Amino acid sequence: MIVVDTNILLYAWGPSGRRAEAIAGLMRFDPVWSAPRLWRSEFRNMLARGIRQDRLPLPEAEAMLSRAGGSLLGGERDVPDPIVLSLAASSGCTAYDCEFAGLAVLLKTVLVTADQALLQAFPGWCRSLDEMAARR
């Protein structure tokens, strides 16, 4: 099981499917994905921006959200407050981002992200999409 950041879910299921080959490699490496429940709010916000800018029809956005949720076979999880606050205090990253890193710590796995601040703050827990896709 791996934890995936919202940006990875957007790469996989968003409007452009920008990195289909890398996502396919990641799925082959580990098809069981998990994320904190926060991912839905972040993903919906990204989709809402596309809808408001007339770049994304509402039915397509709803379908993307459904597909992204379906890819989280490992489930959506709650992350205990002490973990999130401790990571945020020690790293300078947002509490939002630390929910993802905290879930990786809790599950003793890695967080796959494109967020440079997370990759720098938590090199023991975070991996880039390209790095993970290359491991297949």
PyMOL commands that set and color helices and strands:
alter all, ss='L'
color gray80, all
select helices_A, chain A and resi 6-13+20-29+38-52+58-70+81-91+95-107+116-121+129-134
alter helices_A, ss='H'
color red, helices_A
select strands_A, chain A and resi 2-4+33-36+75-77+111-113+126-128
alter strands_A, ss='S'
color yellow, strands_A
deselect
rebuild
show_as cartoon
